[in-house]
């Protein structure tokens, strides 16, 4: 499982260091693609295969399914980690996510996301203020509290 938040910079050759905590689960190569909210989604190969299979099952006769598949797969790129733990992010993906110098790399359960630091801070500020309201709308989400699990 991926979790945590790490700040890095893009070097002069447009490479980003992948946090050591993520490298083991991502492997030597993985998929980077356009994500939602102007970030990049990063998937280990095994997770990518699951997503690809799910996307294949979408009805191709629906315009929204075709549009999403085109967006998602046209931006996908397999990247390799070098010996220093860096990956080269393709120009089209850097442009899409507005990655210039400072980036934030976050773990989101089964994937990693790469954000422009500026975009992440704006998103965090706007979404953070609504966190409790969002949580209330997610009926299926129940985060257990310490009191729910008494010490034995």
C-alpha positions as a printed NumPy array, in Angstrom:
array([[  0.   ,   0.   ,   0.   ],
       [  1.242,   3.458,  -0.891],
       [  0.901,   6.302,   1.604],
       [  2.71 ,   9.453,   2.583],
       [  3.705,  12.748,   1.004],
       [  7.177,  13.626,  -0.31 ],
       [  8.541,  16.789,  -1.887],
       [ 11.152,  16.607,  -4.644],
       [ 12.436,  18.692,  -7.521],
       [ 12.734,  17.93 , -11.204],
       [ 16.386,  17.945, -12.238],
       [ 17.829,  19.614, -15.345],
       [ 17.212,  16.424, -17.366],
       [ 13.528,  16.31 , -16.352],
       [ 13.96 ,  13.403, -13.942],
       [ 12.212,  12.934, -10.614],
       [ 13.501,  10.889,  -7.709],
       [ 10.964,   8.228,  -6.718],
       [ 10.752,   8.062,  -2.909],
       [ 12.571,   4.982,  -1.599],
       [  9.416,   3.899,   0.268],
       [  7.599,   3.621,  -3.087],
       [ 10.36 ,   2.085,  -5.213],
       [ 10.11 ,  -1.433,  -3.829],
       [  6.392,  -1.754,  -4.569],
       [  6.573,   0.051,  -7.911],
       [  9.435,  -2.084,  -9.216],
       [ 12.091,  -1.231, -11.792],
       [  9.511,  -0.049, -14.321],
       [  5.948,   1.129, -13.964],
       [  3.216,   3.079, -15.724],
       [  2.674,   6.846, -15.484],
       [ -0.446,   8.363, -17.023],
       [ -2.703,  11.395, -16.907],
       [ -4.683,  11.387, -13.709],
       [ -7.616,  13.387, -12.482],
       [ -7.305,  16.883, -10.999],
       [ -4.208,  17.654, -13.115],
       [ -1.904,  15.166, -11.453],
       [ -0.207,  12.052, -12.785],
       [ -1.241,   8.559, -11.715],
       [  1.532,   6.02 , -11.222],
       [  0.779,   2.288, -11.174],
       [  2.892,  -0.796, -10.552],
       [  2.643,  -3.207, -13.498],
       [  0.373,  -5.653, -11.652],
       [ -2.092,  -2.887, -10.723],
       [ -1.957,  -1.526, -14.281],
       [ -2.975,  -4.944, -15.634],
       [ -6.038,  -4.941, -13.348],
       [ -7.046,  -1.438, -14.445],
       [ -6.45 ,  -2.246, -18.099],
       [ -8.708,  -5.288, -17.798],
       [-11.459,  -3.22 , -16.157],
       [-11.172,  -0.535, -18.827],
       [-11.46 ,  -3.171, -21.551],
       [-14.823,  -4.167, -20.129],
       [-16.262,  -0.666, -20.56 ],
       [-18.912,  -0.499, -23.303],
       [-17.174,   0.951, -26.362],
       [-20.53 ,   2.129, -27.729],
       [-20.734,   4.769, -24.955],
       [-19.078,   8.072, -25.841],
       [-18.009,   8.762, -22.245],
       [-16.297,   5.363, -21.954],
       [-14.451,   5.911, -25.25 ],
       [-13.425,   9.425, -24.229],
       [-12.113,   8.322, -20.844],
       [-10.216,   5.368, -22.333],
       [ -8.606,   7.598, -24.95 ],
       [ -7.584,  10.166, -22.353],
       [ -6.27 ,   7.587, -19.915],
       [ -4.371,   5.308, -22.313],
       [ -3.044,   7.934, -24.731],
       [ -1.159,   9.533, -21.864],
       [  0.213,   6.278, -20.477],
       [  3.933,   5.655, -20.596],
       [  6.139,   2.926, -19.165],
       [  9.082,   4.441, -17.3  ],
       [ 12.232,   2.828, -15.949],
       [ 13.947,   3.668, -12.671],
       [ 17.668,   4.378, -12.988],
       [ 20.322,   3.342, -10.446],
       [ 19.811,   6.564,  -8.482],
       [ 16.03 ,   5.991,  -8.172],
       [ 15.066,   8.577, -10.789],
       [ 12.553,   8.41 , -13.635],
       [ 12.206,  10.564, -16.718],
       [  8.677,  11.925, -16.992],
       [  7.667,  12.363, -20.664],
       [  7.143,  15.948, -21.851],
       [  3.421,  15.483, -22.589],
       [  2.808,  14.311, -19.016],
       [  4.911,  17.107, -17.484],
       [  2.883,  19.603, -19.497],
       [ -0.461,  18.057, -18.52 ],
       [  0.373,  18.078, -14.786],
       [  2.107,  21.481, -14.975],
       [  5.304,  20.009, -13.547],
       [  8.068,  22.574, -13.642],
       [ 10.504,  22.376, -10.736],
       [  8.938,  21.463,  -7.395],
       [  6.756,  18.37 ,  -7.185],
       [  4.875,  16.492,  -4.505],
       [  4.661,  12.71 ,  -4.702],
       [  1.907,  11.109,  -2.651],
       [  0.792,   7.579,  -1.912],
       [ -2.9  ,   6.865,  -2.471],
       [ -3.44 ,   3.219,  -1.507],
       [ -2.952,   1.282,  -4.77 ],
       [ -1.298,   4.088,  -6.746],
       [  1.123,   6.973,  -6.447],
       [  0.306,  10.483,  -7.637],
       [  2.724,  13.147,  -8.864],
       [  1.606,  16.748,  -8.452],
       [  3.008,  20.162,  -9.184],
       [  3.706,  21.547,  -5.704],
       [  1.648,  24.647,  -6.478],
       [ -1.327,  22.658,  -7.792],
       [ -1.122,  20.251,  -4.805],
       [ -1.109,  23.125,  -2.305],
       [ -4.159,  24.717,  -3.983],
       [ -5.968,  21.379,  -4.117],
       [ -5.102,  20.609,  -0.494],
       [ -6.267,  24.017,   0.684],
       [ -9.591,  23.787,  -1.142],
       [-10.298,  20.137,  -0.392],
       [ -8.953,  20.244,   3.151],
       [-11.517,  22.86 ,   4.095],
       [-14.256,  20.492,   2.899],
       [-12.784,  17.248,   4.293],
       [-15.476,  16.697,   6.924],
       [-18.303,  17.489,   4.495],
       [-16.844,  15.122,   1.92 ],
       [-16.467,  12.38 ,   4.542],
       [-20.118,  12.765,   5.568],
       [-21.214,  12.245,   1.951],
       [-19.289,   8.976,   1.693],
       [-21.794,   6.707,   3.442],
       [-19.745,   3.573,   2.762],
       [-16.641,   5.045,   4.339],
       [-16.388,   4.266,   7.978],
       [-13.07 ,   4.991,   9.576],
       [-12.847,   3.167,  12.897],
       [-11.992,   5.134,  15.974],
       [ -9.757,   3.962,  18.775],
       [-12.835,   3.618,  20.997],
       [-14.267,   1.059,  18.567],
       [-11.41 ,  -1.327,  19.393],
       [-10.871,  -1.523,  23.152],
       [ -7.512,  -2.814,  24.306],
       [ -7.6  ,  -6.454,  25.314]])
